Amino acid sequence: MISIILKSYDVEALDRAAQKLTKVLTNSGVKVIGPHPLPTKIKRHTILSGPHIDKHARHQLEQRTMTRIIRAPVSTVNVLDNFEYVIPSTVHVEIKTGGKS
């Protein structure tokens, strides 16, 4: 069983990559479980705009990381060779092997 974890700041690119990835896996004859959305991780940052005079003048920024997981019972690595041209550069991919079959 392999778990493919996709992470991105852009939800549209993430969903397109997940759809293409599941299409590649199903076309190669693999039963696919997912893509399942995982909870969004939010990082918040506060920046002082004027540190000398006005301490109350601040900018608050947040960075959201969306995650999808796809699981497939694949025992060979030859199916994973087709992933490079499918995934855009804005999507980070982690592949974990092992687990329950």
Secondary structure as GFF3:
##gff-version 3
##sequence-region A 1 101
A	DSSP	beta_strand	2	8	.	.	.	ID=ss1
A	DSSP	alpha_helix	11	27	.	.	.	ID=ss2
A	DSSP	beta_strand	33	48	.	.	.	ID=ss3
A	DSSP	beta_strand	58	72	.	.	.	ID=ss4
A	DSSP	three_ten_helix	78	83	.	.	.	ID=ss5
A	DSSP	beta_strand	92	97	.	.	.	ID=ss6
###
